[in-house]
């Protein structure tokens, strides 16, 4: 009889470990076997042309889109599946939800709950998921709003905030769950240019405080400054990876070179 | 000949007033059953699994495609033939409620569908279960969209409830008819009954207005932010036009 854990090699202490991730949308093979290992406190930036599968890959990490093949481990714990007699068995919705708490996610469209104030948004996770009492959660939420520079916007509804402010509240909302990892899905792509900086600044602060982060972005300057490692993705695969110095200043792959010329405005 | 005296006499007839109360209670009961059936059917129709979606679609198709009067008669008069005997009140409640549910299912589904997908994903990403997401994030936003048509549905239901008189449910219309059989003041008594229905729907209109105001809270929040922009001054426009 096969040992139940046969498919999963021993945990080597990675904070995020994605192995052999495949994803299909109909006949479209959008992720074609992606491996990624991220250590604690590391900042990984994923760049690549649109349609290359970056966002989809990010969404498989917290199983917003469950991978069709492959698996994800967060801090050593397998996400979404457990070992059963017949191999992988999907866990219940409640268990998956519990596992997701440790993964914060920030979206391109902010996705603040539109019927809640900024403060209620930040409190929503602790109160509704962790069952923290409202007073305590409220205090913590005010602290987080202060951290992202929005303590005076606690009572504002999302539609009264600018894009940059909404995105900072969204970051605070994710942080309220004390995640081990933060995923950023093009966090500045919907922002007016003058608001990009305020969001990137918050992210830079976070990375300096040792948060493990995986970021999909087109902001090459930011990647250069904040990333420990940059991955270049195209056609559902990781084409090239390296430190910012290696990848941005000295890309080896032709597709990477072409992409970087395009995003940095060169011809 | 119109008999004013009879009209005013029946206008404060306790018998008819009680009948109106029964009609209201029947409508509320049927609405509660309808909401339960409607919510269940709406959620089922949004499922990924065909086996869950199809029974709900069948339910909506069946009950929206046949007259509620026929449904009431089948439940009360037809079902005993299969050994299922329901009293008048359960028959009326179930008949009106289950029928209403088929309509409410569509209203509720439209409301839930109108909530952007990102709201659902954000809730899932902070670790809310499907049920919590629905309760805390999706339904409160869907309610803003659902409440107005839901209010109209209840208005309709209060009038449709008169059909239950056909299966001898002791409500306003039935009492009206019984009264006419002994008093012969046909027009006067029917007009009184109509006025009572009008009173019920009018009062409900007031309640509905307050409910809508309550559930559109964050919509008014956006109105407030829009108010911050100074209104366009017509005379300014005129002046600048003169200057050129």
Interface residues (C-beta under 8 A of the other chain):
Chain A: X62 X64 X93 X94 X97 X98 X100 X101 X103 X104 X105 X107 X109 X110 X111 X112 X113 X114 X115 X116 X124 X125 X128 X129 X157 X159 X160 X170 X173 X174 X176 X177
Chain B: X116 X118 X119 X121 X122 X123 X124 X125 X126 X127 X128 X129 X130 X132 X136 X137 X140 X141 X144 X217 X218 X221 X222 X224 X225
